[in-house]
């Protein structure tokens, strides 16, 4: 089978995430809202429709490349037909079915409810530009969720201080949710609410959820949050109170220079 470019890029993102150490065993998942023509060459065979709890009208008729439940990202390159799949939404956005892949009685990621709801929100709020939802388990940002308060403003500001790239790549900030049971409607609903404001949502003591427009921007967003978190973890391991950090005026100057809209709620005086 000659793989369409969309599938090749999807596989590369899975492999890159695994090599970064973000996908132990079957940890993490990825969905991409693909145009049907991007899937040319794949032999579709529709299975049974599976209803969803909440109607997502704006996803009616859409196709998604998805990772499989219980599958390992490291196998995406070798066994894509088993590890990955394509699902189709029905004509009113109330059900999905597998049309390619996920062989051997496989199914989509257990986090599919959160993915579909976030895909719906991001399609709405970005006029269809955002097509990716990516969940991974980067160690440093997860470690910080044991140390920092579960608070959007504090997490955002701490990471913005670590390197200019953080404020440049996620200028809207990031959302933080407390620990919840994975794969539930509760975590899906609350993540969906946060995604209306942010492109980054941290599930405390679990992992990171991000959304983006392209493969590169989505992977880069995950990478940037984790790099900032790594710097912060290393800094806190050396000293409990940072000796010097960028201040509010520094962020305002950077916002002016790079035409960023940094919300005032993150620009509070700390010292």
C-alpha positions in Angstrom: 0.0 0.0 0.0 1.3 3.4 -1.0 0.7 5.6 2.0 -1.0 9.0 1.4 1.1 12.0 2.5 -1.3 12.8 5.4 -0.8 9.3 6.8 3.0 9.5 6.4 3.1 12.8 8.4 0.8 11.3 11.0 3.1 8.3 11.4 6.1 10.6 11.7 4.4 12.6 14.5 3.6 9.4 16.4 7.2 8.2 16.0 8.8 11.6 16.9 6.6 11.7 20.1 7.7 8.2 21.0 11.4 9.1 20.5 10.9 12.2 22.7 9.8 9.8 25.5 6.2 11.1 25.6 4.5 7.8 24.8 5.4 5.0 27.2 3.6 1.8 26.4 0.2 2.8 25.0 0.3 6.3 26.5 -1.0 9.3 24.5 -3.1 9.7 21.4 -3.5 11.8 18.3 -6.4 12.8 16.0 -6.3 14.7 12.7 -9.3 16.0 10.9 -8.5 15.1 7.3 -10.1 16.0 4.0 -11.3 12.9 2.2 -9.0 13.6 -0.7 -6.0 13.5 1.7 -6.9 9.8 2.3 -6.8 8.8 -1.4 -5.3 5.3 -1.8 -6.7 3.9 1.4 -9.3 1.1 0.9 -12.3 2.0 2.9 -14.5 -0.7 4.5 -17.2 0.7 6.7 -17.9 -1.1 10.0 -20.8 -0.6 12.4 -21.8 2.9 13.5 -21.0 3.7 17.2 -23.2 6.4 18.7 -21.7 9.3 20.8 -23.3 10.9 23.8 -23.3 14.5 22.5 -24.2 15.5 19.0 -21.4 17.3 17.2 -23.2 18.8 14.2 -20.2 20.7 12.8 -18.3 17.4 12.5 -21.0 15.7 10.4 -19.4 13.9 7.5 -15.8 14.6 8.6 -13.0 12.0 8.5 -10.3 11.6 11.2 -7.0 9.7 11.3 -6.8 8.4 14.9 -4.5 6.3 17.0 -5.9 3.1 18.4 -6.9 2.1 22.0 -4.2 0.1 23.7 -1.8 0.6 20.7 1.8 1.8 21.0 3.0 4.8 19.1 6.3 3.0 18.3 4.4 0.6 16.1 2.8 3.2 13.9 5.6 3.0 11.3 5.7 -0.8 11.2 2.1 -1.7 11.6 0.0 1.4 10.6 -3.1 -0.7 9.7 -3.2 -2.2 13.2 -2.0 0.8 15.2 -3.9 3.6 13.4 -7.3 4.0 11.8 -9.6 6.3 9.9 -13.1 7.0 11.3 -16.0 8.7 9.6 -18.7 10.8 11.3 -22.3 10.2 10.2 -24.4 12.8 8.4 -25.8 14.5 11.6 -22.7 14.2 13.9 -24.2 11.6 16.3 -22.1 8.5 15.5 -18.8 7.4 14.0 -17.5 4.2 12.3 -14.1 2.8 11.4 -13.5 2.8 7.6 -9.8 1.9 7.5 -7.2 0.4 9.8 -7.5 -0.7 13.5 -7.3 -4.3 12.4 -7.6 -7.3 14.6 -10.8 -5.9 16.2 -9.1 -2.7 17.3 -10.9 0.5 18.2 -10.0 4.3 18.4 -8.3 5.8 21.4 -10.2 5.6 24.7 -9.9 9.4 24.8 -12.0 9.7 21.6 -14.8 11.6 23.4 -12.3 14.4 24.5 -10.8 14.4 21.0 -14.0 14.8 19.1 -15.4 17.4 21.5 -12.1 19.4 21.3 -12.1 19.0 17.5 -15.6 20.4 17.4 -14.7 23.4 19.5 -11.5 24.2 17.6 -13.2 23.9 14.3 -15.8 26.4 15.5 -13.4 28.9 17.2 -10.8 28.9 14.5 -13.1 28.9 11.5 -11.9 25.4 10.6 -8.2 26.1 10.6 -7.3 23.8 13.5 -7.3 20.1 12.6 -5.2 18.5 15.3 -5.7 17.3 18.8 -2.7 15.7 20.5 -2.4 14.1 23.9 1.0 13.1 25.3 2.7 12.4 28.6 5.8 14.7 28.8 7.5 14.0 32.1 8.5 17.5 33.2 5.2 19.3 32.8 3.5 16.3 34.6 6.1 16.6 37.4 5.2 20.3 37.8 1.6 19.4 38.4 2.7 17.8 41.7 4.4 21.1 42.8 2.6 24.1 41.4 -0.9 25.1 42.3 -3.6 23.8 39.8 -4.1 27.3 38.4 -4.0 28.6 34.9 -2.4 31.9 35.7 0.4 30.5 37.8 1.3 27.7 35.4 1.3 30.0 32.4 3.4 32.7 34.0 6.0 30.2 35.4 6.5 28.7 31.9 6.5 32.1 30.1 9.4 33.1 32.4 11.5 30.2 31.3 12.2 31.2 27.7 10.7 33.8 25.2 9.5 30.9 23.0 6.9 30.0 25.5 5.0 33.3 25.4 5.5 33.4 21.6 4.1 29.9 21.0 1.2 29.9 23.5 0.4 33.6 24.0 -3.1 32.8 25.1 -1.7 30.9 28.0 -2.6 27.4 29.2 -5.4 25.8 31.1 -4.9 23.4 34.0 -7.4 20.7 35.2 -7.2 18.6 38.4 -6.7 14.8 38.2 -9.8 13.0 36.8 -10.5 9.5 35.6 -9.2 9.2 32.0 -11.6 8.6 29.1 -14.7 9.9 30.8 -17.3 12.4 29.7 -16.3 14.6 32.7 -12.7 15.1 31.6 -13.9 15.6 28.0 -16.4 18.3 28.9 -14.0 20.2 31.1 -11.2 20.0 28.6 -13.5 21.2 25.9 -14.4 24.3 28.0 -10.7 25.1 28.5 -10.0 24.7 24.8 -12.4 27.5 24.0 -9.8 29.8 25.6 -6.5 28.0 25.2 -4.6 25.7 22.8 -2.9 23.9 25.7 -4.6 22.1 28.6 -2.7 20.2 31.3 -4.3 17.2 33.0 -2.6 17.2 36.4 -0.6 14.1 37.2 -1.6 12.7 33.8 -0.5 14.6 30.6 -0.9 17.4 28.2 -3.6 18.1 25.6 -2.8 20.5 22.7 -4.5 21.6 19.5 -3.1 23.2 16.4 -3.4 23.9 12.7 -0.5 21.8 11.2 1.6 18.8 12.1 4.6 21.1 12.8 2.8 23.7 14.9 1.0 21.1 17.0 4.1 19.1 17.7 6.0 22.3 18.3 3.5 23.5 20.8 3.8 20.2 22.8 7.6 20.4 22.6 7.7 24.1 23.7 5.6 23.5 26.8 7.7 20.6 27.8 11.0 22.5 27.1 9.8 25.3 29.4 8.8 22.8 32.0 12.2 21.1 31.8 14.0 24.4 32.4 11.7 25.1 35.4 12.2 21.7 36.9 16.0 22.1 36.6 15.8 25.6 38.1 13.7 24.5 41.0 16.1 21.7 41.7 18.9 24.2 42.2 17.1 27.0 44.1 13.6 27.3 45.6 13.3 31.0 44.9 14.5 32.2 41.4 17.1 35.0 41.7 16.0 36.9 38.6 13.2 36.5 36.1 11.6 38.5 33.3 9.2 41.1 34.7 5.8 42.4 33.6 7.4 45.2 31.5 9.7 42.7 29.8 6.7 40.8 28.7 4.9 44.0 27.5 8.1 44.9 25.5 8.2 41.5 23.9 4.5 41.6 23.1 5.0 44.9 21.3 8.1 43.7 19.4 6.4 40.5 18.2 2.8 41.7 18.0 1.6 39.3 20.7 -1.7 39.7 22.6 -0.7 38.6 26.1 -3.8 38.6 28.4 -3.5 40.9 31.4 -4.4 38.1 33.8 -1.0 36.6 33.3 0.9 39.9 33.7 0.8 40.3 37.5 3.5 41.6 39.7 5.1 38.7 41.6 7.9 40.3 43.6 
